[in-house]
Each structure stands twice: as structure tokens, then as C-alpha cells.
Amino acid sequence: MERKLSLQWIKLEEVESIGLDVSMEKIDVCLSNHWQKQYYRIQNNSQAISQFSKELQEWWLNSNVPLVIESTGMFHLEATLKLSEDGWDVKEINPIITNQQIRCTIRWTKTDKTDSAILAELWQTKENELPTFSRDITTMSLRKKMSVLNFIDKTIINMQKSRNNYVKTMEILKVDCTWLAEFDQAIEHLKNLKQEIEKSMVKETLDEEWKR
């Protein structure tokens, strides 16, 4: 049972930014302005994220208030997509920027600020550097498939290099390489897999264009 959003003292009309620190199982939230902060935690699942978005709407939060989320592999994707679909101004931030801000905070001041607070404050100092999240599911899927294709390409190249080096060494040693047939089959399997992924990418792109 998710805890409903309880605002003890901060007024939503005074909220300037919201930081969301996303991990695998939870999302730490910080509602912030220049003089106040309020913290909140939800679970990182579709039901909790939908409820959180609904509660913000029920409290009449201005939809222009930025929700700053750090790009954390795949853990932030569900929250980013859902909140963006609901009309919130989601800002996806590179972890490098967050880490730089944390180092500066630790270096110059003693603080117990959470990462969610730092994310919220980043909007106040780096507003022009934080673009609004605008990718759709198709674009994100295609990018991920492209990443897989690059990995397969590198694997095939490395396997072929290893095979050639092995064959040359065995020729010098005059040792048979009968097991290489299975190795070659593995390379062919990867090539076929690459082709299937490429076909699915073409289909996905065409489907998306057809919708438009």
C-alpha cells in the first residue's frame, strides 16, 4: 500500500523543482524551492509512479515545474516515460553532471543533502543545460537495439581475430583444428542474429512512420 503524498509545510504553488533519485526498488523525491525542501519516497513500479503523478495533479502542481531525473541505466525509464506521458516537464540529466555537483557540495560545505535534493537544486544552477525528455518508446527501443548490434559486431570481430590467431599458431605447431567447425557455427549464428535484429529495426521504424 503506497503512502499518499503528504505536504506538511511546503505549498505546491511555491515548488520550483522536483528531484527524483531513482534506484532499482525505490524513488526518493525532493520538492524544492530556494528556502524549503520536502522529502518523499515511493516504490519504483508502475502503480506507485502512476499514483504519484495522480497525486501531484490532484494537488494542482504547475505542470511547468521541472522533474529532474538522473539517467540510471534502465531503472529510471519507467518513471521518465510515465511522468512525461502525463504531461510533466521531465528533465533527464547525465550522471556526470550530478557527480560534479556532489563533489562541489562535499568540497565546499558540510551537508546531509540527499541526491534527490541535489537533483532538484541542479535546475536552479543549470537550467539551460537540462533538456526536456522527448524520446518515445520506439526511439528508445531502436537505440537499445543499436547498442546490442554494436556489441555483436565487436564480438564477431574479436572471435574472428582469435580464430585466425589460433589457426596460425596451430599450423606452426602442426596440430589439427577439427573443433573449429563449431566455433565457425557460433560466428554464423551471431551474424544471423544480427540480421534478424536489423530486420526488426526496419520493421519498427516503418511501423512508427505508418502511425504518423
N, C-alpha and C positions, 0 to 999 in steps of 0.2 A: 504494500500500500504506500503510494508516494505521498510525501508530505506536501501540502499545499503551500504555495508561496505566501509567506507572512512578512509584511513590511512593517517593522517595528517603529521606524522613525523617518526613514527616507521617503520623500514624496516622488512618485514616478515622473511627475512633470519636471522635476529637478534633476533627474538622471541624465548624465551627459554621455555615458558609455557603459557597456557591459562586457566584462571579460569572462571568457569561458575556457577554463583549463581542463582539457579532455584527456582522460585515460581510458583504459580498456573497459572498466566497470562503472566509472562514475564521472560526473562533470561538476567541477567546482565553479560556482558562479559568483561574480562580484559586480554589484550595481554601484556605480561610482559617479561622483561629481567632484569638484575641486576641494570640497571640505568634508565630505562624508562618504562612507562606504558601508555597504551591507552585503553579507556573505550568505550563500545559499548552496545547497548541494542536491543534485538529482542523480538518478541512475542513468547510465549511458545505454538506453534502449529506446525503441520507437515509442512505446507507450509513455514513458516518462518525458521524453523530449516533446511529444505532442501535447501533453498536459502542461508542460512548462510554457510552451508557445501560447496555448489557450489562455492560461492564467495571465500572461503579460497582456494579451488582448483584452481580457476582462477588466484589467486594471487601467486600461486606456493608455498604455505606454505609447509614446510617439514612435511610429514606425521608422522614422529617420534616425533614431538613436542607434549608433553602430554596435553590433555584437561582434567583438573581436575574438577570433578562434585561431589558435596555433595549429598549423598543419602538422599532424602527428601520425604519419603513415596512413593507415586506414581507419584508425579509431575515431577521427573527427568527421568522417564522411557523412554518417547518418545524420548527425546534428546539423552539419553545414547544409546538406541538401534539404532537410525538412524545414529548418528555420528560413532558408532562402525561399523555398516554395510558399511559405506562409506570408511572405512579403517583408520580412525583416531585412535590414541592411547589414548583411553578414560580411565581415572583413576577414579574409584568410591571410594569416601572417606567417612569414618564414621563421622557423625556429632560430635561425641565426640572429635575427633582429631581437628576438626575445632574450636570448643568451647574452647579447651585448648589453641590453638594458639591465639584466640581473647583475652582471659584473660591475656595471657602473654604480648600481644601488649598493651593492655589498662594499665596494671600494670606498665610497664617499660617506655613507651614512649607516648607522646601525638600524636594522629594520626587521620586522617579523612579517612583512607583506607576503602574501601568497602569490603564486604565479598568476592566478586569476586577477588579482589587483594590479599586477604589473601589466598584464594584457590590457586591462581597462585604461590604465594610465598612458599606454603607448599611443592611444588615439589622440590624446591631448598634446603629445610631443611630435608625433609622426603622422599626422592626419593625411598629408599629401602622399605618403608612401604606402598607404594601405588601400589597395583597390578593392572594390566590391566584388564578392564572389559571384561569378556569372556562368560558370560551366554547368552544362546539363549532364544527365546520366550517360547519354550516348558519347559525348566528348570525353568524359572521364573513363568510360569503358574502352574507347579506342586508344587513349593514351596508355592505359594499363596493358592492353594487348601489344602495343608497340614496344613497351618495356620488355614484355615476355619475348617478343620476336628478336630484340637486340640481344637478350640473354642466350637464346637458342643459336643465333648467328655466331656469337663468340664461342659457345660450346662446340659447335661444329668445327669451327676453325681450329680450336685447341685440340680437338680429338684427331683431326686430320694431320696436324703437325706432329702430335705424339705418335700416331700410326706410322708416318713416314720416317721419323727418327728411329722408331723401334725396328722397322723393316731394314733400314740401312745398317743398324747395329747387328741384327741377326744375320745379315748377309756376310758381314765381316767375320762373325763367329761361326758361320756355316750351320746355323740352327733353323729348323723348319718353323714356319709361322702358320700352321694349319688353323689355329684358333681365330685368326684374323677375320674369317668369314662372318663370325658372329659380331665382331667389332664393326665390320662394314655394314652389317644389317642394322646395327644401332644407329649409325650415322644416317643411313637411308630413312630410318624411322623418324629421326629428328627433322630431316628435310621434308618428309611427307607431312609431319605435324606443322611445320612452318607454313606449308602451302594451305593447309586447312584453316589455320588461323588467319592467313591473308584473305582467304575466300570469305570467312565470316566477317572480317573487317569491311570488305567491299559491300557485302550484303547489308551490314549495319548502316553504312554510310548511305546507301541507296534508299533504304527504308526510311531513314531520317529525312532525306531530301523529298521523298514522296509525301511524307506527312506535311511538309511545308507547302 
